[in-house]
Amino acid sequence: MSNLVDDITPAQLDELIDLVKKIHGFDFTHYTKASLKRRLQRLMQVKKVNFWGLKHILINNVDFFQEFIDEVTVNVTEMFRDPSFYKALNTEVLPYLSTYQHINLWSAGCSSGEEAYSMAILLQHAGLKDKSFIYGTDINSVMLDQARKGIYSLRNIKSYCENYKQVGIPGTLTDHFTVMYDAATIHNELKKDILFSAHNLIADRVFNEFQIICCRNVFIYFDSILQDEILEVFYNSLCNLGFLCLGSKETIRSPYYKSKLRIINSKENIYQKIG
Amino acid sequence: MDSIDNDIWQRLRLAELILLGGSAGSFGPIFRIVKALPASYSRSILIILHRGKNNFSEIENLFGSNCRISVSEVADKEKVLAANVYIAPANYHTLFETDKTFALDVSEQVWYSKPSIDVTFQSASDVYGDKCVAVLFSGANKDGADGLLKLRSKGALTIAQELTDAEMPVMPKAAIDINAAEFILTSDQILKLLCNSG
């Protein structure tokens, strides 16, 4: 619930960003400030500290930093979030991908893994799962652990089921899960050939070549400078004619990358690397 | 309405942004108000309506084809322009950056809602302060009250829909109960106020 806790002033926000950068080497300078501020205030509420208290633990408790990252980054995701996107992927991109001998897919900023598993299901239905390998990466270690387990609460599964229905692939979402008590575990066959691993989009570079990269609802947290830097990593990670999928509200604004990435679907923000 | 003195008109004239928030029972009054705005209307308006997450309903089109000013869905990083009506997209929170651009956010629901009215109101209070008018309409939960209070504390003009005029009074009542609404007006009065403020 929103609570009227101490307001972080813009100057204090800059101070925290500077402190984190100097002590922990993590640079939030190019994050959108409005969201960052909300996350910090939420963290202060959870930790029951004010601005000075937060500074104190950031400086004096080295182990706190991973927790800080885990709390400050946004981890909300869904299976088949934006069904129309998966529909477009199924009809406009997968037929193209099927012509490759092997498909490497990167779910960048994968959080608790819902997007990676949605992709696995989509690829399975298209008969492409056996020649695919999915990498899910994130900076949040807690979320990566959850992703590896592939266990989701039934409450979430219920809303994911509605998304699934709208995608228009056969069967139901629960066909791919084993339900036990109040949780559902994704089938082992879907967990095969998926690797979840830590990767920092800002500091780490290209680690493999991909036919398709999905990075949805990550760019909204970055300014255009950071977006361009990460676009460079993606561009250099894509094979020629590989696909880049952004969130439904994330368009490429950089004139340079506009000329390097062809629009496949302007509503769903699916791009293809050219030249 | 007669009690709305020169001070209020003055503050209305200085406002850059008008926020219209609501849930169940608010579409009707908000639609009617936006439809009535003159083509010469010069302020930015942001509508935050609770709605289903995959509900790419015809809300934008409905507003767009019935209004005299330009209506569009909020786009991330886009500048908030004068003489434009924006609609907060489903399944995102809408925030403001200090340079008066929109910033979207997918974090947790607030009051079971995304977009949440509280989230947008609080962000607007940081960026617009007293250069802002916010109205909370009919709705069945308490989203928006805290945000409206925050806006009021920053000097923004805050209005709650009159309870007998609201189809679902829970939302405006929550705001009135915590003293977040400086004025309590019917949708007709709100319409007149906004249309005549230019």
Interface residues (C-beta under 8 A of the other chain):
Chain A: M1 S2 N3 L4 D7 P10 T32 K33 A34 S35 K37 R38 R39 V74 V76 T77 R81 D82 P83 S84 S159 E162 N163 Q166 N217 F219 I220 Y221 D223 S224 G247 K249 E250 T251 R253
Chain B: K53 N54 F56 A75 D76 K77 P89 N91 Y92 L95 F96 E97 T98 A103 L104 D105 V106 S107 E108 V110 W111 S116 D118 V119 Q122 S123 D126 V127 D146 G147 L149 K150
